[in-house]
Amino acid sequence: MNNKKLSDYRIKKIIECFCTDIEASKTALLLRLNRNTVNRYYGIFRKLIYDNQNREFHRMIGVVEI
């Protein structure tokens, strides 16, 4: 996989494994990918989740009417 992008199918499978809480090393074995590639995608997913949660948190700060 020298500098080739992953297919949409493989990325969806990585997302599926991430969502079902399968470790990166096991995901790499299941999908026959390099563990570092899976770790990189897992890191990207974690950052996206963090950024989204951070935006939601800051959106909720302020005056809230009950």
N, C-alpha and C positions, 0 to 999 in steps of 0.2 A: 504494500500500500504506500509506495513512495510518493509522498506529496499529492496523493489523490484524495479527493473529497469522498466522504462516505455517501452511499445511496440513502435516499429518504427512508427506505425500508429499514436499513440498519440503524439509522438515527432514531426511528420510531421504536425499534426493539430496545435500544439503549434507554430511551425514555421509559418504556414499559418496565424494564428491569429496575430502573431508578425508583419508579413509583411503587414497585412491589418490594422495595428495600432489599434487593439482592446486591451483595458486595460487588465492587468493581472487578475484583479478580475472578469471581465466578461468572460475571457477565462477560468478561473477556474470553473465558473458556467456552461459554455457551455460544457466543457469536463468532468465535475464532478471530478475535481482534487482539491487538496489542493492549496490554493492561494500561500502559501510559495513555493510550488514545482514549480508553474508557474513563480513566481518571480525569483527563482533560475535560471531557464532556460532562462528567459528574460535577466538576468544579464550576463549569459554565452554568449548569442547572441550579446549583446552590447559590451562585451570585445573582441569577435572575430572580430566584425566590426571595433572597434577602432584599434586593432592590425593590421588589414589589411590596413586600411587607413594610419596608421603611417608608415608601410613598403612602401606603394606607395609614400608617401610624401618624405621619405628619399631616395628613388630610383630616384626621380625627382630632388633632390638637386644636383647641380653641374653645369657643363657647358652644356648649351642647345643651340644648333645651330638652328638659325631661317632662 
